[in-house]
Amino acid sequence: MLQVFRALSAMLALVAIALVSALITMRLAIHGAEVRVPEMPGLPLSEAVAKLHARGLQAGIDGHFYSATQPPGHVLTQSPPPGTLVRKSWRVRLTESLGPQRAEIPNLDGMDQSIATITIRRSGLQTGDVAAVPYAYAAENTVIAQTPLAHATDVQGPKIGILTAQPATPPEDASVMPDLTGETFTSAALAIIHAGFKLAPLQSASSTAASVAAAAPQAATNPHPTPPPISTQTSIPSGTVIAQTPAAGTRVPGGATIQLTVQP
């Protein structure tokens, strides 16, 4: 019995020793594969990359920025910071200094996107993010904003982001206004109501003719007088639509009010 107990004790001791050895070996293996990140800012980029490779680390260029403190081609910032313990083959991100800002930021407002891109490149700069928004007050693909602003100084980097105009999106319930001229007032009114529009109070051609007559004294000073409206033609049957607002082909939202002018 005593011999069995001694044998079990010996086996337990061997297992304990094996576990401790495995833990020590694992700890040495883990820490043996870790290195501390050296300090890179201020070094020439080629020297910084070689220094990282010598420690088994990788280098990644994470951008180029203007700097009043670091000369061109030198490391400006790094990540992770110096002294950080990382695994071997870890990628250290570096930013490169372009030196002080020398290129002037051009004014791109109102330019077509393609012309703005060419202007940026000719200035020795780079095109940054390009975005577009619906905008009804400028032609499609026209630059309506930029970052940095024109003639800005002490900018961070050489990239210029631009915002361009796109056609304004019409309302989803918009419809194209049909041509109702020549229709009878009854059929035109029914078409308007069935389409979900509102009908404005009826306007007769007589009121239109009266407004034309009121403007007649000015005709003498106008070398190109406006032709009389169609309502003055007596051959049109009474109750016929001779004008409409909005005009045919116009996109109008649902529920809009339609004005009809009819022959009396």
Order of alpha helices (4+ residues) and beta strands (2+ residues): alpha-beta-alpha-beta-beta-beta-beta-alpha-beta-beta-beta-beta-alpha-beta-beta-alpha-beta-beta-beta
